[in-house]
Amino acid sequence: MRTPLIAGNWKMNKTINEAVALVSGIKKLAKEPEGLEIVVCPPFTALSAVFSAIGESSIMLGAQDMSWEKEGAFTGEISPIMLKDCGCDYVIIGHSERRQLFGETDENVNRKIKTALGVGLIPIVCVGETLAEREAAKTMEVIERQLAGGLAGLDDGNLAGLVIAYEPVWAIGTGKTATPAQAQEVHKFIRDWAAKKFSNNSADALRILYGGSVNQANTKDLISQQDIDGALVGGASLKAESFAEIIKQTLAETAADKKG
């Protein structure tokens, strides 16, 4: 059975002191859940401080982006080696905001994934369509292109070392959320695609998260879907109470699924 993953993407929010306070609150409210992975992704400036605040907790640290280069003359970039040095286990790659606002391409995503895997970071690889693409019935075409470009040259072993996050662009920060059925349809498409390109076993083991205005009100219905293995949470991860509630609901739904 796939281990659910709840990741909080804090984006460009929280000073160092605010970030430490937030993760401390999450630690207190979320306790030490078994059978669930929790990841927080603060801004670069707060990574080391948050790692120290995490302490012996099972919460893991992630970054929001990285360079495909390990070091060198790349002003303004941050390398995966630096992220590892800060205590990171995970890194978000190819988020729609990086694609839409900063020109991230599938080729760049692919280079970053390979570099991340090479240094022992677990990439959370984001894919998703715009509203115009969905209305033009091009959702699956866009997802397939992003997957094919982003995962080019990888093998079964590589697939086992990453996570996919489906984030419809039209649902990120808008308050709109894909219905559980819409999300499940795309998640199943991703798993079926992975089975064809890699293997049935690796596709079955692949964790696929949903992201896009995830909150306390919709977590249960989303997590109950067969191919949704957790969530990449944006705004609701910026408050310890709401993030802890999402964790609680995920655990409850996972426990109910095991009993079923």
Backbone torsions as a table, in degrees:
resi	resn	phi	psi	omega
1	MET	NA	138.3	-179.7
2	ARG	-73.4	136.0	178.9
3	THR	-79.5	120.7	179.6
4	PRO	-60.5	150.7	-179.4
5	LEU	-133.2	127.0	173.8
6	ILE	-116.1	117.5	-178.3
7	ALA	-118.3	136.5	178.2
8	GLY	-106.1	119.4	177.6
9	ASN	-99.3	105.1	-175.5
10	TRP	-80.6	-8.3	178.3
11	LYS	52.0	-144.3	-177.6
12	MET	-92.2	64.1	-179.8
13	ASN	-137.0	151.2	172.9
14	LYS	85.4	120.9	168.7
15	THR	-73.3	175.9	180.0
16	ILE	-59.6	-48.6	-179.3
17	ASN	-63.3	-39.6	179.0
18	GLU	-66.5	-38.7	-179.8
19	ALA	-65.5	-42.4	178.2
20	VAL	-63.4	-41.8	178.8
21	ALA	-63.4	-39.7	-178.7
22	LEU	-66.2	-48.8	-178.6
23	VAL	-67.3	-31.2	176.3
24	SER	-64.8	-39.9	177.0
25	GLY	-66.0	-39.9	178.4
26	ILE	-63.7	-42.5	178.5
27	LYS	-57.9	-43.6	-176.5
28	LYS	-68.1	-42.2	-174.4
29	LEU	-84.0	-33.2	-175.6
30	ALA	-86.9	-11.3	-179.5
31	LYS	57.0	-138.9	179.3
32	GLU	-126.2	78.8	-175.8
33	PRO	-66.6	136.8	176.7
34	GLU	-96.2	144.2	178.0
35	GLY	77.5	21.4	-180.0
36	LEU	-151.4	137.1	174.8
37	GLU	-101.6	137.1	177.4
38	ILE	-119.7	131.3	179.0
39	VAL	-129.4	135.7	172.5
40	VAL	-116.5	138.6	-176.8
41	CYS	-123.3	84.1	178.6
42	PRO	-77.8	172.3	173.3
43	PRO	-64.5	160.0	-176.0
44	PHE	-53.3	-39.7	-175.0
45	THR	-62.7	-22.9	-175.2
46	ALA	-104.8	1.1	-173.9
47	LEU	-57.1	-53.0	-175.9
48	SER	-63.3	-41.8	-179.2
49	ALA	-66.1	-40.7	178.8
50	VAL	-66.9	-39.5	177.7
51	PHE	-59.4	-42.8	178.0
52	SER	-64.2	-39.2	-179.8
53	ALA	-69.1	-32.0	177.8
54	ILE	-61.6	-40.6	176.7
55	GLY	56.9	-128.9	-177.5
56	GLU	-85.6	2.9	178.4
57	SER	-63.3	157.9	178.0
58	SER	-81.9	-4.7	177.1
59	ILE	-61.5	137.4	179.7
60	MET	-109.1	158.2	-175.6
61	LEU	-104.9	138.2	176.2
62	GLY	-132.8	159.0	175.6
63	ALA	-109.5	164.6	-174.6
64	GLN	-93.6	-10.3	-179.5
65	ASP	-175.5	172.9	176.9
66	MET	-165.0	166.3	174.0
67	SER	-85.1	157.9	172.9
68	TRP	-84.2	-5.4	177.5
69	GLU	-100.0	145.3	-178.9
70	LYS	-81.7	-28.2	177.6
71	GLU	-168.0	170.2	175.3
72	GLY	132.3	-168.1	-175.8
73	ALA	-86.3	75.9	-178.7
74	PHE	-132.0	76.3	-174.0
75	THR	-53.9	130.3	176.7
76	GLY	88.6	-9.3	-179.0
77	GLU	-90.3	165.9	175.6
78	ILE	-131.7	133.7	-173.1
79	SER	-92.2	158.2	177.0
80	PRO	-63.7	-28.8	176.7
81	ILE	-64.4	-40.9	177.2
82	MET	-64.0	-38.7	179.1
83	LEU	-65.0	-43.5	176.6
84	LYS	-60.0	-40.1	-179.3
85	ASP	-64.0	-28.4	178.5
86	CYS	-82.3	-9.0	179.2
87	GLY	104.7	10.7	-177.4
88	CYS	-72.8	141.1	169.8
89	ASP	-107.5	-29.6	-175.3
90	TYR	-121.1	160.4	171.7
91	VAL	-149.4	132.9	175.4
92	ILE	-79.4	131.5	179.9
93	ILE	-131.1	132.8	175.0
94	GLY	78.6	23.9	177.6
95	HIS	-56.9	147.5	-175.4
96	SER	-59.1	-31.8	178.4
97	GLU	-67.7	-32.7	174.0
98	ARG	-69.6	-37.8	179.9
99	ARG	-71.3	-48.4	-172.9
100	GLN	-75.8	-40.3	-172.8
101	LEU	-97.4	-25.0	-172.6
102	PHE	-125.9	15.1	170.6
103	GLY	72.8	21.8	177.8
104	GLU	-62.0	131.7	180.0
105	THR	-110.3	164.6	176.9
106	ASP	-60.8	-35.1	178.7
107	GLU	-64.8	-43.7	178.4
108	ASN	-64.6	-40.3	177.2
109	VAL	-58.5	-44.4	180.0
110	ASN	-61.0	-44.1	179.6
111	ARG	-64.2	-40.4	179.6
112	LYS	-66.9	-41.5	179.6
113	ILE	-59.6	-47.4	-178.2
114	LYS	-62.9	-40.2	179.1
115	THR	-67.8	-42.7	179.5
116	ALA	-60.2	-48.3	179.8
117	LEU	-61.0	-35.9	-178.1
118	GLY	-66.0	-25.6	180.0
119	VAL	-105.7	4.3	176.2
120	GLY	90.7	16.7	173.2
121	LEU	-91.0	147.2	177.8
122	ILE	-97.3	111.8	179.7
123	PRO	-75.4	136.7	166.3
124	ILE	-102.2	100.6	-171.0
125	VAL	-90.7	118.2	-175.3
126	CYS	-94.1	136.8	174.0
127	VAL	-136.0	155.6	178.6
128	GLY	168.4	155.4	-175.7
129	GLU	-104.9	157.8	175.1
130	THR	-82.1	170.2	178.1
131	LEU	-63.1	-41.5	179.9
132	ALA	-61.6	-38.9	179.6
133	GLU	-68.5	-38.2	177.5
134	ARG	-67.1	-43.7	-178.8
135	GLU	-66.5	-23.9	177.1
136	ALA	-90.3	10.2	179.3
137	ALA	59.6	37.2	-179.5
138	LYS	-110.8	13.7	-176.4
139	THR	-53.8	-54.4	-175.4
140	MET	-66.7	-34.1	177.5
141	GLU	-62.9	-43.3	179.9
142	VAL	-67.0	-45.5	-179.5
143	ILE	-61.4	-43.4	-179.8
144	GLU	-63.8	-39.7	178.8
145	ARG	-64.5	-43.3	-179.5
146	GLN	-66.4	-39.4	178.1
147	LEU	-67.0	-46.9	-178.0
148	ALA	-62.5	-42.1	179.7
149	GLY	-72.8	-43.5	-176.1
150	GLY	-70.8	-33.5	-176.0
151	LEU	-104.4	13.4	-179.8
152	ALA	-59.0	135.3	176.2
153	GLY	81.7	2.4	179.0
154	LEU	-92.4	160.0	178.0
155	ASP	-121.8	-174.3	-177.8
156	ASP	-57.2	-41.5	-180.0
157	GLY	-62.2	-39.4	177.7
158	ASN	-65.8	-41.7	-178.3
159	LEU	-61.3	-34.7	179.6
160	ALA	-67.1	-18.3	-176.9
161	GLY	-99.5	12.8	-179.8
162	LEU	-136.3	171.7	178.8
163	VAL	-128.3	142.7	174.2
164	ILE	-104.6	139.7	174.5
165	ALA	-123.3	118.1	174.6
166	TYR	-87.5	115.8	179.9
167	GLU	-128.6	95.4	175.4
168	PRO	-59.4	124.1	-173.9
169	VAL	-58.4	-35.0	-177.1
170	TRP	-70.2	-9.8	-178.8
171	ALA	-108.4	-1.2	-175.6
172	ILE	-86.6	113.9	177.3
173	GLY	71.4	10.6	-177.6
174	THR	-101.3	-12.8	-173.8
175	GLY	87.2	-13.4	176.4
176	LYS	-85.6	142.7	178.8
177	THR	-132.5	140.1	172.6
178	ALA	-59.7	140.5	175.9
179	THR	-63.5	157.2	177.2
180	PRO	-52.8	-38.2	179.9
181	ALA	-67.7	-41.9	177.8
182	GLN	-63.0	-44.4	-179.9
183	ALA	-64.9	-45.1	179.7
184	GLN	-60.0	-39.4	-179.7
185	GLU	-59.0	-44.3	-179.2
186	VAL	-72.7	-39.8	178.4
187	HIS	-61.0	-41.5	178.2
188	LYS	-65.7	-38.6	177.1
189	PHE	-60.0	-43.6	179.7
190	ILE	-62.8	-43.9	-179.2
191	ARG	-66.8	-41.4	178.2
192	ASP	-64.1	-39.6	177.9
193	TRP	-62.6	-43.7	179.8
194	ALA	-63.1	-36.2	178.9
195	ALA	-64.9	-37.7	179.9
196	LYS	-72.7	-40.5	-175.4
197	LYS	-83.8	-25.8	-177.5
198	PHE	-120.1	-96.9	176.6
199	SER	-156.1	162.4	178.7
200	ASN	-62.0	-40.9	-177.9
201	ASN	-64.4	-45.3	-179.0
202	SER	-69.0	-35.4	177.8
203	ALA	-67.1	-39.0	178.6
204	ASP	-64.2	-33.4	-177.9
205	ALA	-85.3	-14.4	-176.6
206	LEU	-66.6	128.0	176.4
207	ARG	-89.6	129.1	-179.3
208	ILE	-123.0	117.4	-177.9
209	LEU	-96.0	156.4	170.9
210	TYR	-107.3	139.5	175.2
211	GLY	-138.3	141.9	179.4
212	GLY	142.8	86.9	-179.1
213	SER	57.7	40.9	174.1
214	VAL	-71.5	134.3	179.7
215	ASN	-149.2	-177.0	-177.3
216	GLN	-63.0	-27.5	-174.6
217	ALA	-78.9	-25.6	-175.3
218	ASN	-114.9	-4.3	-176.3
219	THR	-57.5	-50.2	-174.3
220	LYS	-57.7	-47.2	-177.6
221	ASP	-66.5	-35.2	179.0
222	LEU	-70.8	-47.8	-176.3
223	ILE	-66.2	-24.6	-179.0
224	SER	-70.4	-13.7	-179.2
225	GLN	-73.0	144.1	-171.4
226	GLN	-58.1	-39.0	-173.1
227	ASP	-105.5	10.9	176.8
228	ILE	-101.3	117.0	-170.6
229	ASP	-107.4	15.6	-179.3
230	GLY	147.6	-162.6	-174.2
231	ALA	-147.0	146.5	168.4
232	LEU	-103.4	108.0	-168.3
233	VAL	-101.8	133.1	178.7
234	GLY	-98.5	-100.4	-174.0
235	GLY	-54.5	-38.5	-177.6
236	ALA	-72.4	-8.3	177.3
237	SER	-88.6	-4.1	-177.0
238	LEU	-87.2	-2.7	174.2
239	LYS	-128.1	130.3	-175.9
240	ALA	-58.6	-39.0	-176.1
241	GLU	-64.2	-47.3	-177.7
242	SER	-70.4	-38.0	179.4
243	PHE	-67.0	-41.3	178.8
244	ALA	-64.7	-34.9	178.4
245	GLU	-67.5	-38.0	176.5
246	ILE	-63.5	-41.3	176.7
247	ILE	-62.0	-45.3	-179.2
248	LYS	-60.8	-44.9	-179.2
249	GLN	-67.1	-36.7	178.1
250	THR	-64.3	-43.5	177.6
251	LEU	-61.6	-43.5	-179.3
252	ALA	-63.6	-42.8	-179.7
253	GLU	-67.8	-38.7	178.1
254	THR	-64.7	-42.5	178.7
255	ALA	-63.5	-40.8	178.9
256	ALA	-65.0	-37.5	180.0
257	ASP	-66.1	-38.8	178.9
258	LYS	-64.9	-40.3	178.6
259	LYS	-65.6	-35.5	-180.0
260	GLY	-68.8	NA	NA
